């Protein structure tokens, strides 16, 4: 028998969506309180660039599960904030590498500390074994649907 006998409010997508939205809102609030004027969406792009600077916009799309127009808009806005710059690819004229600026590199430690603090706040009182189980279940759901 399938494991889909849930009441409407208990569906995975609603539960994970509500939790994700609550964390994002709190993180945005915490950034603002610390005087960091970037959106969570912009931060998520920076996060992927901190992991691997100089990737293409297409790689950013893949890493962040966003479409091309969304990434283009986010990179445009990050360029206006002088946090990234587009550098033409040496091998493909149709492609740009997205490079972090020094200003973006200086934001990394502070924003990661705020994100860690926010996540700890969100997980307060949640047993470590339950966190591992939730991660395992959500990974399996993702693997089933990718």
N, C-alpha and C positions, 0 to 999 in steps of 0.2 A: 504494500500500500504506500502511495507517495506521502512524503512528509510535508504536505501543504494544507493541513487542516488548521488554518489560522483564522482568527477573527481579523477583520479588516485592519485594525490598528496594530496588529502584531506582525504584519508582513515585513520581511527583511528590508525591503526597499524603504518602507516608512521609518522603521527603527534606525537603520543606518543613515538614512537621509536626515532625520531629526538630530541624531548625535553629531553627524558631520557639520550640519548647519550651526548647532550650538557651539561646537569647538571653534569653528571659523569666526563666528561673531565674537566670542570671547577673545580669540587671538587678535582680531582687528581692534577691539577695545584696548587690549593690553599694549598693542603697538602704539595706538594713539596716545595712551597715558604716558608712554616713554618718549613721545615726540617723534615717532617714526611715521612718516606720512606716505606710506605705500599701502596698496590694497593687498588682501590675501592672495588674489590671483597674480598680482605682480610678484609677490614674495615667492609663490610657488614656481614661477619661471626662474627667478633668481636662484632658488633652491637647486633646481636641476643644473643651472650653469655653475653653481658652486661645486657640484659633484663632478661636472665635466665642462670646463670653459671652452668656448669656441665651437660648440656643436651647431648644426644647421637648424633653420627654422623647422624643417620637417622632422628632425630628431626631437626638437622640443615638442612638437605636436604629438609624436609617439610617446614620449616620456610622460607628458602631462595629460594625455587622453583628451586633448582639445583639438578642434578643427583649425585649418589654416587661417581663416579670417580672424578667429579669436586670438591666435598666436601673433598674427600680424599686428592687430590692434594693441595687444599687450607689449610687444616689442617696440612699437611706435611710441607708446606712452613711457616706457622705460628709457627710450632714447631721449625723449623730452626732459626727463628727470636726470639725464646724464649718468644713468646707471649701467647702460649697455651701449655698444656700438656695433653696427653691421660692418663686416669686413668681407669684401668679395672673395669668393673661393678661387684658389689658384688653379683648380682642376675643372671647375664647372661654372661657366659664366652665369648660369641661371640661379646659382645658389650663393647665399651669404652665410658666413659663420657669425654667430652672435657672441661677442666678446664682452666680458665684464670690464667695467672701468674701476679705477682705484676707489671711487666713492662706493661702488657696490661691494667691493671686497671688504671695505671697512664696516659695512653693515652686517656682514655674515655672523660674526661672533655674538653681537648683541641680539640680533633677531633669532638666532638659533637658541640662545639662552631663554628668551621670552617664549619661544615655541615650546621648549622643554618644560618650562615652568607651567605653561598653560595646559599641556598634556598631563602633567603630574596633578594639576588641579582637577582636570576632568576625570582622572582615574583614581582619585582619592577614595579610599575604602573598598576598592575593587581588588579582590584576591589575585595574586600573580598567576595562579593556575587558571583562573577564569579568563584572564587576559590572554593567556596562551591558547586556551580553547577557542576563544572568540577569533583570534588571529587564524587559527587552523581552519575553522569553519568558513570564515570569509574567504580565505585563500582557496578552499575547495569550491565554493560557490563561483568565484572568479574563474578558476580553472575549468569548471564545467561549462562556462558560457563563453570563454574567449575563442 
